[in-house]
Amino acid sequence: MGELFTFFGLVSESHSFVFMTHMLLTAGIVLYLAKAATKNLRLVPTGTQNFMEAYLGGVLAMGEDVMGREDARKYLPLVATIGLFVGVANIIGVIPGFEAPSSFLDFTLALALVVFVYYNYEGIRRNGVISYFKHFLGPVWWLYWLMFPIEIVSHISRIISLSFRLFGNVKGDDMFLMVILMLAPWLLPLIPFALLAFMALLQAFIFMMLTYVYLGGAVLLSEEH
């Protein structure tokens, strides 16, 4: 099976070029949405402002269930930006002629590393180095020698989990879309397109939820114990 057709691929078939152009396109769309939403702020929101306020409200409500309102608001900019970026990146891949940047492991691995580094940084900053790494030891002192390496491996595996889950699902959706377009006329795959759009948004939701969960587990050690 050949590669997906992309408009940018007509310029160059280089993997790096196709990835970078689609990633920059995604960033441009996200920046446009942010600018359009804040250009003419109104007390009664309409248009893009209404959409963005509803989106931010939903992300905030998600975070409140994980870590409470105060912390959820604090980390809202990071989580909402990641969710919007991933969501747009995924949706782009549903449009024939474009490929989702999230179907490239470079993209998903970079996002996973950002989340991993940031939640560990916040955990250390909020609780101190000793207290943060002490919770890796577990509650039973005679199992410290076993629990610490298990916790370290568990945290590192989150990088793989975050990056490969998103990459694998979006890449699979791309392959599914390719097969649909090869076997059916353009008007028939409307239901698969709707399904793929739903899955694209679902993957963004999962990424945001896991980011909130990891942040909550890192900064709320006292509540956890």
N, C-alpha and C positions, 0 to 999 in steps of 0.2 A: 504494500500500500504506500502510495507516495505521500509527500508532505502536503499539508493544507495550503490551498492557494491564498495568498495575501496580496493586497495592492502594493504594500511596501516591498514585498518580495520581487516585484517587477523591477524595482530599482536595483536591488542587490539581494542575492540569496544567502548572504552571510548570516549565520546564526546570531552573531552579536548585533548586526545592523537591524535585523527584524525585531529582536528583543528590545533594543534601545528605542527604536521608533515607536513601538507600541507602548512601552513604559512612559515615554515622554508624552505621548498622546493621552494616556491615562492621567498623568500629572496635570496636563493642560485642562482636561475636562473637570478635574477636581477643583483646580484653582478658579476656573470659570464659574462653577457652581457656588463656591465660597464668595466670590466677588459679587455675583448676581444676587445672592441672598442678603448681602450686607450693603449693597449700593444705596438702596432707598428704604431704610428700616422704617416700618410703620407699627403703630400700636396694635392694629388689627392686620396681621400678616396676610399676604396674598402671594400667589405664584411661588417662586423659588424660595422666598423667605418662609412661607408657610410649610413647604416641603422640608426645609432644613430644620426648622424648629420642631416639627413632628419627629424627624429623625433623631435629633439630639435628645428630645424628651424620651424617646424609646430606649436609646442607649443609656441614658441616665437611670431610667427605671430598672434596666437590666443590672446595672452596677449596684444600685441600692439593695437589690436582693442578695448580692454577694458580700458587700463590705460596708453597707450603710450609706446614707445620703452624703455626709461630709466628704468621705474618702472617694466616693463615686464621682462627685463633682470635681474633686481635685485631679483625678486621672481621666476625666471625660475628654479633654482635648486630644490626648494620645490615643485613647481607644476609639473615639469617633473618627479621627483622621485615618487610622489604620483601617477601620471598617469601611469608610467611604472609598478609600484607595483600593482596597481589595474588591469591594463590590463592583466598582466601575471597571477594574481590570478584568474581573470575571465576565461581566456583561458584554464587554467588547468582543470576547471570543464567541458569543452567540451570533454576532452579526457576520454574515458571509463576507469574506474578503479581509477579515481581520482575525488576529490570533491573540488570545488572552495572554498578557504578560505573566500571569500566574501559572501558565502552563510551562514556564521555564523555571527550573530549579534554582537558578541564580536569584530570581525575584523572591520566591517563597523562603529560601534560606536566609536571605538578607533580613526579611521581616522577622523571621523566627529569632535571629541573633539579636535584633533590636529589642524585642520583647524580653528575651532571656537576660541580656545585660542590664536592661532597665529595671526589671523587677528584683533582681539580686542587688542592684545598687540601692534601690529604695528600701529593701529589707535591711541592708546594712546601715543605711543612713538613719532609718527610723528606730532601729533596735540596738545598734552597735554591732561591731564585728563579733565579739564573744557571744552575745546573746543570740545573734542570728545563726551562727554556725552551731551553737549549743543545741538548738532545736533539731539539728540533723541527727543527734545522738539517740533520740527517742526517750521514753519515760523510764526505761529499766536500765540501771547502771551497768549490770553485768552483760548486757547485750550491746553496749556502746561500740565495741570493736566490730560488730556485725552490721549494726544499723547505719553507722556513718558512711561506709563505702556504698551501701545500698541506696542511701539518700542521694549521694553524689551522682551515682549512675542514673538514678531516677530523674534528677533535675537536668542532667545533660541530655537524657533521652527526650526531654521536652522539645529540644531543638529539632530533633529528627521527627518527632510526632507532629509538631506544628508545620514544618516545611513540607514533609512528604505527604501529609494528609491533604493539604491544599493542592500541592502539585499533582498528586495522583488523581484526585477527583476532577480537577479542571482538565488535565491532559486526557483523562478518560472521556470527559464530555466532548472534547475536541474531536477525538477519534469517532465517537458516536455520531456527531454532527457530520463528519466527513462521509461516513457510511450512508446516513440518511440522504444527503445531497447527491450521492452517487446512484442511489437506488430509486429515488422518488423525484417527481417534478418539484419545482420551487414552491408551488402553492400547497402541496400536500403536507409538508413537514411542519405545519403551523402548531400542531399539538406538541411535537417534540421540541420546537423552539420555546414554547411556553414552559415546558418541563425543565429545559436547560436554563432558562432565565430564573426559574424558582430555585434550582440547585445552585446557581451562581450566587444568589442572595443568601441562601442557606449557609454556604461555605463562609461567606463574610460574617454572618451572625455567629457561627461556631468559633471563628478566629477571635472575634471580639469577646465572646463569653469566656474563652480559655484565657485570654489576656487579663480580664478582670479576675478570674479565679486565681491565676498565678500571682497577680499583684496582691490580692487579698490574703493569700497564704503566706506571702512574704512580709507584709507590713502589720498584720494583725496577730502577732505571735501571742500576746497576752490573752486575747480573747480565745485563741485556739487552745491554750492550755487551761 
